[in-house]
Amino acid sequence: MNLTERVEAALGRGILPSIIARGATVRVAAVEDGVATLEVAGSPGAVYPLAARMEALIRAAVPEVTALRLVPQGYGPAGVPGEDQTEDQTEDQTEGLAGDLAEAARRVLDTEINPAIAAHHGHVSVAGGEDGWIRVRLEGGCQGCSLAEVTLRQGIEPVLRARLPGMTGLVDVTNHEAGAEPFFSPEKR
């Protein structure tokens, strides 16, 4: 059994049923240089909170895997649509705070979060970052969405914390009252 099959088996035995029950799917896109890349389909809030548990499960079952990377469906193993990133881009994302915190957060949002929430006509932008705090603004279908807080706390924040070790916290500076077309209106709560 090759590494990819072993990672698939570990997911299938341990956590895949929980992911499916939450309305998402995960598929092993690649296992290279000790990094297992999983392609995620569905809401980021269904999978990203389980990322640490998935990584621990995979690393225990497949010791050759030293890291886990989640990418939206349709993205390559490096997190870019249809192409691989350069070595410099990958180092910037994994080191997180090698550069400016806000810029590092913007790169993570653009490669991992925004492609996933685009299905709900949403977008997240960085409004600023200082002293470890990242300020974000939810736009499009996310602005005024009744599930915006869930997306923020269970989808976006865990990913940013995993990628940016120097991050202290996440602040939503969105004016949700001004949301013209929320994906889930407050009445759908």
N, C-alpha and C positions, 0 to 999 in steps of 0.2 A: 504494500500500500504506500503510495507516494505522500508527500507532505500535504498537498491539497486535499486528498481523500481523508487523511487523518484529521485535518482541521474540520472538514465537513462532518465527519463522524462525531467529533467532540461536540460540535454545535447541535447536531441532531439528537444526541443523547441527553444533553444538559439544558439548553436554553432556547432552542429553536421553537418548541411548542409555546413558550411564553411570548416570544416575539410575534408569532403568528396570531396568538390570541389577542394581542394588543393592536392588530391591524397592520402589521408590516411584514416584510420579508427580508432575508439576508442571504446573500450568496457569496461564496468564496471566489473572488476575482483573481487573486494571485497569492502565492507564497514565495517571496524572494528575499534573499539576504536576511532571513530571520524575521521578516515583517509579513504578517498575514493581512491582506487587504480584503475587506468585506464590502460588497456593494449592497447598499441599503435602498429599499423601495418602500414607499409609504411615508407616514408622518415621522419627522425626526424625533418628535416627542415620544414615539413608541419604542425606539431603539437606543438612542443615545444615553438615557438613564441606566441602561443595562450594559454599557460599554465596559466598565471596570469588571463586572461579573463575567462578561464574555471573555475578556482578556485573561483573567485568572483561570478560567476553565480551559481555555485553549493552551495557555502556557503550561498548565499542569499535565494535560494530555499529550501535548506535543512540545517537548522541551527545546526543540530546535527553533521554535517561534519565541522571539524575545520582545516583540511589539505587535500591536494591533492598530490598524488604520481603517476607519470607516469612510467610505466615499458614497455620494449619491448615485443612484442608478444612472447608467449611461456615461459615467466618468471613468477614465482609465485608472490604473493602479496608483498613479501619482496624484490623482485628484483633479486632473485637467481633462476637459472633454476631448476624447480621441487622441491625446498625445501625452507623452511623458514630459515631466518637468525637468529642468536642468538640475544638476547637483546643487548649485547655489540656491535655487528656489526651495528645494527640499530641506536643505540645512536651515534656511531662514524660518521655515514653518516649524520644524521640530525644535529648534533652539528657542523659539518664541521671543524672548526678550533681548536677542542679540541686537536688535534695532529698537525703534520706538514702539512702545506698547500699543498705541492706537493703530499704528500701521500693521503690526503683527496681527492684531485682532481683525483688522479689515481683510487681510489676506485669508485668514481662517474662515471668516464669514463668506467671502466671495467664492472660495473653493469648496467648502463643505456644507454650509447652511443655506445660502441663497439659492443654489440650484434645487435643493429639496423643497423649500417653501415657495418656489416659483410656481409650483403646481396649484397653489392656492392664491396665485397672483400677488404674493407677498415679497417683501424685500426688507433686509435689515442693513442699516448703515451705521457707521461709527460716528458719534457726535463728538467724541473726545475721549481722552484717557490720561489720567495723571494720578500719582501716588498709588498705583495699583488698581485704581477703579476705572472700569470701561463704561462709558455712557453710549447707549445705543438708541436708535430711533427706528421703530417699526413703521413700514410704509406699505402702500397698496392694500391688499386684502388683509394684512395683519393689523393695520391701523383701525382700532375700534372693534376688532374681532373679540368675541367673548372668550375665546381660548388663547388669547395673546399671552396671558400670564403663564399658562401651562407650557406653551411653546418656549417662552423665555426661560423659565425655571427648569423645565425637564428636557428641553431640547438644546437650546443655545448655550446656556450657562455651563452645563457639564462639558460640552465640547471645548469651550474657551478655557475652562479650568484645566482640562487635560492637555491642551496645547500651549498654554501660557502659564507656566509655573509661578511667575511673579504677580499674577492677577490676584487682587484682594477681593473684588466684588464686581457685580454688574448692576448698572442702574438704567432703568427704562425712562427716557426723557420724552417719550411719544405723547402727543396731545391726542389721546384716543377719542375724545369727544368730537374731534374734527374729521374722523374717519368717514369718508363718503360711501365706500362700498366694502364693508368688512366681510370676510369670507363667512364667518358665523356671526350673525347679528345677535345682540343681547337677548332678543326674544327666543333664540334657539337654545339658550342655556338650559 
